[in-house]
Amino acid sequence: MSSDNEARAARNIGFGAVALVLIVIFGVAFKFFVYPKLHDSLVEATSAGTTYTSTLTICGDSFAGYAVVRSPQMKQELGSRGVRLKWTDDAADYTARAKALQGGECDMAVNTVDADLVTGVALGEFPASMIFVIDESRGADGVVAYQASVPNVQALNQTGVKIVATANSPSETLARQMIAGMLPALVNESWLEEAEGAEAVYKTLTRGSPSDRKAYVLWEPWLSKALEVQGVTRIYDSSATSGAIVDVMMVNRSYLATHLDDTVFFTQAYFRSLWYYVSQPTGMVDLVLQDAKATGSDLTAEQAKATVEGIVWKTTLENYAHMGLTPRYEAKGIPTMEDMIAGISRFLVRTGKLRENPVEAREHELYYDAVLRQMQAQKFHPGGEEQMRGSSELPALTSPEWDKLTVVGNLDAKAIVFKRNSSELSPEGNRDVHDIALQLKGWPTYYITVEGHARADAADQVAAGALARARAQTVAEGLASAGISKNRVRGMTKPATQSNGEGQSVTFILAQKPF
């Protein structure tokens, strides 16, 4: 009898366990499959219809230059066509941004030209195309140092120097552009001391010693804060450059191929939004303040003003010039995308960030001009009369004014080759002068002194000095012929100090008016 009871109890326990398992299964199924459908049906039955027909996902970071893209006015513009803007902040992780474009998680993205080149090489492809230039840094990024040890860029031209900057950022790019042009001693050196963001660079600066042979690269508002530190001076910034720190709007190539009309509308909406803010007296400063608050940044009105002053937001007309849609004689010196990509590649290769230009002679593959071409054909304007701000020509200087300029550094350039015992350039020398002119166009605010050197061991020092002067003048005239304003260049003789072949070289001194 006892065994029957035990068997019956065991069966009951088994049935109970099976029932419990079935209850759990049904419960899980109801929770994850049945209830969501019932809930969704209930929500749908008691909700209004959405006014949006599509969502546009844009990846980027909190840089103030992108404020217009994520602005209330931009959202309103897109909303008028039923498009919802979804901004995805990747905290300036450019590799993640490129992969998101590659995988289609982002329809569009804001990016710097240099970041696109670097990440494209890493991915083995360029998954997006540039459709317009958003802005260019013109003072918002800068290099500072303690004046006691580093009074100018040239003081960094020695081994063992460190430059504190945020890796894989516009700060690193600015440092590389500076090194490629003026600091040959650092080209093959491990010069980068990494910091995580401009605030970290600022803290490293304040903890440093005025005797340290270091430079620090920051962006606004930390650049302005750094200049308030006693003994700190600005030795270089992006206001001296052209076509180096450039932000662009990029579109996933598949999205662009299938949504060209939507991309054109987006581009028009952007330029209308930009016009909305720039046409108001304090529109951009107010927007940057509002944007900083929305992105969790602590920004004062003065810092917002300094930030706006350091960024040049590009207009529709300027973008037509960048895309090569404006004749060069009307472009006011605005570089084309092709030239900018080639120039940026050049200094990234020179400083070892890239092994080679990945799109050598194919720079046009990285951008798409059809969007702006269509707008130009339609005579699009954003709501007001835009202007094309090209490079302003530097004024001519008197000799005393030349002497008062602040020396920035020496241009890292090849020794110019002349015909033997002559001031006439050799064919190779002519090519080199042209290449140097291309370099100098990247520094539109610098004056250039061409120094002709005579050999100290020359038998006739008077004749040697005359030849040195003539060679300097020949190079100065060659630069002018290659498009460098005569106002920017002077030729002069350097006192004889060397008794070898270098004594016959020509060097280039870059200088500017004091900050």
C-alpha positions in Angstrom: 0.0 0.0 0.0 2.8 2.3 0.9 4.5 1.8 -2.5 1.2 2.7 -4.3 1.0 5.9 -2.4 4.6 6.7 -3.2 4.0 6.0 -6.9 0.9 8.2 -6.8 2.7 11.0 -5.1 5.6 10.8 -7.6 3.1 11.0 -10.5 1.4 14.0 -8.9 4.7 15.7 -8.5 5.6 15.0 -12.2 2.3 16.3 -13.4 2.8 19.4 -11.2 6.2 20.0 -12.6 5.0 19.6 -16.2 2.1 22.0 -15.4 4.5 24.5 -13.9 6.8 24.3 -16.9 3.8 24.8 -19.2 2.6 27.7 -17.1 6.0 29.3 -17.3 6.2 28.7 -21.1 2.7 30.2 -21.6 3.6 33.1 -19.4 6.8 33.9 -21.2 5.0 33.5 -24.6 2.2 35.8 -23.4 4.7 38.4 -22.1 7.0 38.5 -25.1 4.7 37.6 -28.0 1.0 38.0 -27.2 1.0 41.0 -24.8 3.2 43.3 -27.0 0.8 42.7 -30.0 -2.2 43.5 -27.8 -0.4 46.5 -26.3 0.7 47.8 -29.7 -2.8 47.4 -31.0 -4.2 49.3 -28.0 -1.6 52.0 -28.4 -2.3 52.3 -32.2 -6.1 52.5 -31.5 -5.7 55.3 -29.0 -2.9 57.3 -30.7 -2.8 60.1 -33.3 -1.1 59.5 -36.7 2.5 60.7 -36.9 3.3 63.7 -39.0 6.7 62.2 -40.0 7.1 59.9 -43.0 10.8 59.1 -42.6 13.7 59.4 -40.2 17.1 60.7 -41.2 19.9 59.5 -39.0 23.0 61.7 -38.8 26.1 60.7 -36.8 28.5 63.3 -35.3 29.8 64.8 -32.1 29.1 67.9 -30.0 31.5 70.3 -31.9 29.9 73.8 -32.1 30.6 73.9 -35.9 27.8 71.3 -36.3 25.3 73.3 -34.3 23.3 74.3 -37.4 22.9 70.7 -38.5 21.1 69.8 -35.3 19.5 73.1 -34.7 15.8 73.7 -34.0 15.5 75.6 -37.3 17.0 72.6 -39.2 14.5 70.2 -37.5 11.7 72.5 -38.5 12.9 72.7 -42.1 13.0 68.9 -42.4 9.8 68.5 -40.5 8.0 70.5 -43.1 8.6 67.6 -45.5 7.8 64.9 -42.9 11.4 64.1 -42.1 12.5 63.5 -38.5 16.1 64.2 -37.7 17.8 61.8 -35.4 21.3 62.9 -34.2 23.6 60.2 -32.9 26.5 61.4 -30.9 29.6 59.1 -31.0 31.8 61.3 -28.8 34.2 62.0 -31.7 34.9 58.3 -32.3 35.7 58.7 -36.0 36.3 55.0 -36.6 32.9 54.2 -35.1 31.4 56.9 -37.3 33.0 55.5 -40.4 31.8 52.0 -39.5 28.2 53.3 -38.9 28.3 54.9 -42.3 29.6 51.7 -43.8 26.9 49.5 -42.1 24.1 51.9 -43.0 23.3 52.8 -39.3 23.9 56.4 -40.3 22.4 57.9 -43.5 24.7 60.9 -43.1 27.5 62.1 -40.9 29.5 65.2 -40.2 33.3 64.6 -40.5 36.6 66.3 -41.1 38.4 65.6 -44.4 41.5 64.2 -42.6 39.3 61.8 -40.6 37.7 60.5 -43.7 41.1 59.9 -45.3 42.4 58.1 -42.2 39.4 56.0 -41.5 38.8 55.1 -45.2 42.3 53.6 -45.3 41.6 51.6 -42.1 38.3 50.3 -43.5 39.7 49.6 -46.9 36.9 51.7 -48.5 35.3 55.1 -48.4 31.6 54.3 -47.6 30.3 57.9 -47.9 30.7 60.9 -50.2 31.2 64.5 -49.3 28.3 66.7 -50.5 29.2 70.1 -49.1 31.6 71.9 -46.7 30.1 72.8 -43.4 32.8 75.0 -42.0 36.5 75.6 -41.6 38.4 76.3 -38.4 40.0 79.8 -38.5 41.3 80.3 -35.0 39.1 77.9 -33.1 42.0 75.5 -32.8 45.4 76.7 -31.7 48.9 75.8 -30.4 50.2 77.5 -27.2 53.4 77.2 -25.2 55.2 78.9 -22.3 57.0 81.8 -24.0 60.1 81.4 -21.8 61.0 78.2 -23.5 59.0 78.2 -26.8 58.5 81.7 -28.1 57.6 80.6 -31.6 57.1 77.6 -33.8 60.8 77.5 -34.8 61.8 76.8 -31.2 60.1 73.4 -31.5 62.4 72.3 -34.4 64.6 69.9 -32.4 64.5 66.3 -31.3 63.0 65.5 -27.9 60.2 68.0 -28.2 56.7 67.0 -27.2 53.3 68.3 -28.4 50.4 67.6 -26.1 47.2 67.0 -28.1 44.1 64.9 -28.4 44.9 61.9 -30.7 42.9 61.4 -33.8 41.3 64.8 -33.6 41.5 68.2 -35.5 44.1 69.1 -32.8 46.5 66.3 -34.0 45.8 67.3 -37.6 46.7 71.0 -36.9 49.9 69.8 -35.2 50.8 67.6 -38.2 50.2 70.4 -40.6 52.5 72.7 -38.6 55.2 70.0 -38.4 55.0 69.1 -42.1 55.5 72.7 -43.1 58.0 74.0 -40.6 59.4 71.4 -38.3 61.5 68.8 -40.2 63.3 67.7 -37.0 59.9 66.2 -35.7 58.8 64.5 -38.9 60.3 61.1 -37.8 60.1 61.7 -34.1 57.6 60.4 -31.5 56.4 63.9 -30.7 52.8 63.3 -29.7 51.9 63.3 -26.0 48.3 62.1 -26.0 45.6 63.7 -23.9 41.8 63.0 -23.8 40.3 66.2 -24.9 41.1 69.9 -24.8 40.3 70.1 -21.0 42.9 67.4 -20.4 45.4 69.3 -22.5 44.7 72.5 -20.5 45.2 70.7 -17.2 48.5 69.3 -18.5 49.6 72.8 -19.4 48.7 74.2 -16.0 50.7 71.5 -14.3 53.6 71.9 -16.6 56.7 74.1 -16.1 57.6 77.2 -18.1 61.0 75.6 -18.8 59.4 72.5 -20.5 60.1 72.4 -24.3 56.5 71.5 -25.0 53.5 72.9 -27.0 49.9 72.3 -26.3 47.1 72.1 -28.9 43.5 73.0 -27.8 40.2 74.1 -29.2 37.8 76.7 -27.9 36.8 77.6 -25.2 39.9 75.9 -23.7 42.2 77.7 -26.1 41.1 81.1 -24.6 41.4 79.7 -21.1 45.0 78.6 -21.8 46.0 82.0 -23.0 44.9 83.4 -19.6 47.6 81.4 -17.9 50.6 83.6 -17.0 53.5 83.2 -19.4 51.6 81.3 -22.0 51.5 82.6 -25.6 49.9 81.5 -28.9 52.5 80.3 -31.4 50.2 78.9 -34.1 46.5 78.5 -34.8 44.1 77.6 -37.6 43.5 81.2 -38.6 46.9 81.0 -40.4 45.8 78.0 -42.5 43.5 77.5 -45.4 42.0 74.1 -46.4 43.5 72.2 -43.4 40.8 71.8 -40.7 37.7 71.4 -42.8 34.4 69.9 -41.8 32.1 68.3 -44.4 28.7 66.7 -44.7 28.9 63.2 -45.8 26.2 60.8 -47.2 26.2 57.0 -47.3 26.8 56.2 -50.9 23.9 53.8 -51.1 21.5 56.3 -49.5 22.8 59.0 -51.9 22.2 56.8 -55.0 18.6 56.1 -54.0 17.6 59.3 -52.2 19.1 62.1 -54.4 16.0 64.3 -54.2 15.9 63.9 -50.4 19.6 64.8 -50.2 19.1 67.9 -52.3 16.2 69.0 -50.0 18.3 68.3 -46.9 21.1 70.5 -48.3 18.8 73.3 -49.2 17.2 73.0 -45.7 20.7 73.3 -44.2 21.6 76.5 -46.1 18.3 78.0 -45.3 18.9 77.3 -41.6 22.4 78.7 -41.7 21.0 81.9 -43.3 18.4 82.1 -40.6 21.0 82.3 -37.9 23.8 84.3 -39.6 21.3 87.0 -40.7 20.5 87.8 -37.1 23.0 90.1 -35.2 23.7 87.6 -32.5 22.1 84.5 -34.2 25.2 82.3 -34.3 26.3 83.1 -30.8 22.8 82.5 -29.4 22.7 79.2 -31.3 26.1 78.0 -30.0 25.0 78.8 -26.5 21.7 77.0 -26.9 23.5 74.1 -28.6 26.1 73.9 -25.8 23.4 73.7 -23.2 21.6 70.9 -25.2 24.8 68.9 -25.5 25.8 69.3 -21.9 28.7 71.8 -22.4 29.4 74.6 -20.0 29.9 77.7 -22.1 29.8 81.4 -21.2 28.6 84.1 -23.6 32.2 85.3 -24.1 33.4 81.8 -24.8 30.6 81.3 -27.3 31.6 84.5 -29.0 35.2 83.4 -29.2 34.1 80.1 -30.6 32.0 81.7 -33.3 34.8 84.0 -34.3 37.1 81.0 -34.8 34.8 79.2 -37.1 33.9 80.1 -40.7 30.6 78.5 -41.7 30.6 78.2 -45.5 27.8 79.7 -47.6 26.2 78.2 -50.7 28.3 80.4 -53.0 31.5 79.4 -51.3 30.5 75.7 -51.6 30.0 76.2 -55.4 33.6 77.4 -55.5 34.8 74.5 -53.3 33.1 72.0 -55.7 34.7 73.6 -58.7 31.4 74.9 -60.0 32.7 78.5 -60.1 35.3 79.6 -62.6 38.7 79.9 -60.8 39.0 83.6 -61.7 35.7 84.2 -59.8 36.5 82.0 -56.9 38.5 84.5 -54.9 41.2 82.0 -54.1 38.8 79.5 -52.5 40.4 76.1 -52.9 38.6 73.3 -54.6 37.8 70.0 -52.8 40.2 68.3 -55.0 43.0 70.6 -54.0 42.1 70.5 -50.3 42.0 66.7 -50.2 45.4 66.5 -52.0 46.9 69.1 -49.6 45.6 67.4 -46.5 46.9 64.0 -47.8 50.3 65.6 -48.4 50.9 66.6 -44.8 49.4 63.4 -43.4 51.8 61.4 -45.5 54.7 63.7 -44.7 54.2 63.2 -41.0 53.5 59.4 -41.1 49.8 59.4 -40.4 49.3 57.9 -43.8 51.7 55.7 -45.8 50.5 57.3 -49.1 47.7 59.4 -50.5 45.0 56.7 -50.9 43.3 58.6 -53.7 46.3 60.0 -55.5 45.0 61.7 -58.7 41.5 60.4 -57.8 40.6 62.9 -55.1 37.3 63.5 -56.9 36.1 60.1 -55.9 35.6 61.3 -52.3 33.1 64.0 -53.1 29.9 64.4 -55.1 29.1 67.7 -56.8 25.7 66.8 -58.4 23.7 68.1 -55.3 25.2 71.6 -55.4 25.2 71.5 -59.2 21.5 71.0 -59.2 21.0 73.8 -56.7 23.2 76.1 -58.7 21.2 75.4 -61.9 18.0 76.2 -60.0 19.5 79.5 -58.9 18.9 78.4 -55.3 19.4 81.1 -52.6 18.7 80.6 -48.9 16.5 83.6 -48.3 19.0 86.5 -48.7 22.0 87.7 -50.6 25.0 85.7 -49.8 28.6 86.7 -50.2 31.7 84.8 -51.3 34.5 85.3 -48.8 37.7 84.5 -50.4 41.3 85.0 -49.3 41.9 88.7 -48.4 45.1 90.0 -49.9 47.7 91.1 -47.3 48.6 94.8 -47.4 52.1 95.9 -48.7 54.6 96.7 -45.9 57.3 99.2 -45.5 60.8 98.0 -44.5 60.3 99.0 -40.9 57.0 97.1 -40.9 58.6 94.0 -42.2 61.2 94.2 -39.4 58.4 94.4 -36.8 56.7 91.1 -37.9 56.7 88.2 -35.6 58.8 85.3 -36.9 56.8 82.0 -36.9 59.4 79.7 -38.4 61.3 78.5 -41.4 59.4 76.8 -44.3 60.6 73.2 -44.7 61.4 73.3 -48.4 63.8 71.8 -50.8 67.0 73.6 -51.6 66.3 75.6 -54.8 68.5 74.6 -57.7 70.0 77.3 -59.9 72.1 77.2 -63.0 75.8 77.2 -62.1 77.0 80.6 -61.0 73.8 82.1 -62.1 70.5 83.5 -60.6 68.5 81.7 -63.3 66.4 78.8 -62.0 67.1 75.3 -63.4 64.1 73.4 -64.7 64.0 71.5 -61.4 64.2 74.8 -59.5 61.2 76.1 -61.4 59.2 73.1 -60.4 60.3 73.4 -56.8 59.3 77.1 -56.6 55.9 76.1 -58.0 55.5 73.4 -55.3 56.6 75.9 -52.6 53.9 78.3 -53.8 51.3 75.6 -53.4 52.5 75.1 -49.8 52.4 78.9 -49.1 48.8 79.1 -50.3 47.9 77.0 -47.3 49.2 79.9 -45.1 47.4 83.0 -46.6 48.1 85.2 -43.5 51.9 84.8 -43.5 54.5 87.1 -45.0 57.5 85.4 -46.6 61.1 86.5 -46.6 63.2 84.8 -49.2 66.8 84.8 -47.9 69.6 84.3 -50.4 72.8 82.8 -48.9 76.3 83.5 -50.1 79.2 81.2 -49.5 81.5 82.4 -46.7 84.6 81.1 -48.5 83.8 82.8 -51.8 86.9 84.6 -53.2 84.8 87.6 -54.1 82.4 88.3 -51.3 80.9 91.3 -53.1 80.0 89.2 -56.1 78.8 86.4 -53.9 76.5 88.8 -52.1 75.1 90.2 -55.3 74.5 86.6 -56.6 72.7 85.8 -53.3 70.5 88.9 -53.7 69.7 88.1 -57.3 68.7 84.5 -56.5 66.4 85.6 -53.6 64.8 88.1 -56.0 64.4 85.4 -58.7 62.6 83.1 -56.3 60.4 86.0 -55.0 59.4 86.7 -58.6 58.8 83.0 -59.2 56.4 82.8 -56.3 54.5 85.8 -57.6 54.2 84.2 -61.0 52.8 81.1 -59.3 50.1 83.1 -57.6 51.6 84.4 -54.4 50.8 88.1 -53.9 53.9 90.4 -54.3 52.8 92.1 -51.1 53.6 89.0 -49.1 57.1 88.4 -50.4 60.5 90.1 -50.1 63.9 89.0 -51.1 67.0 89.8 -49.1 70.6 88.6 -48.5 71.7 86.6 -45.5 75.2 87.3 -44.2 77.6 84.6 -45.3 78.1 82.0 -42.5 78.7 78.7 -44.3 81.5 77.5 -46.5 79.8 74.5 -48.2 77.0 73.9 -50.8 74.4 75.0 -48.3 75.9 78.4 -48.3 74.4 78.9 -51.7 70.9 77.9 -50.7 67.7 80.0 -50.5 65.6 79.7 -47.3 62.1 81.0 -46.5 61.2 82.7 -43.3 57.4 82.8 -42.4 56.2 85.8 -40.3 53.0 87.5 -39.3 51.7 90.5 -37.6 51.6 90.0 -33.8 48.5 88.5 -32.3 
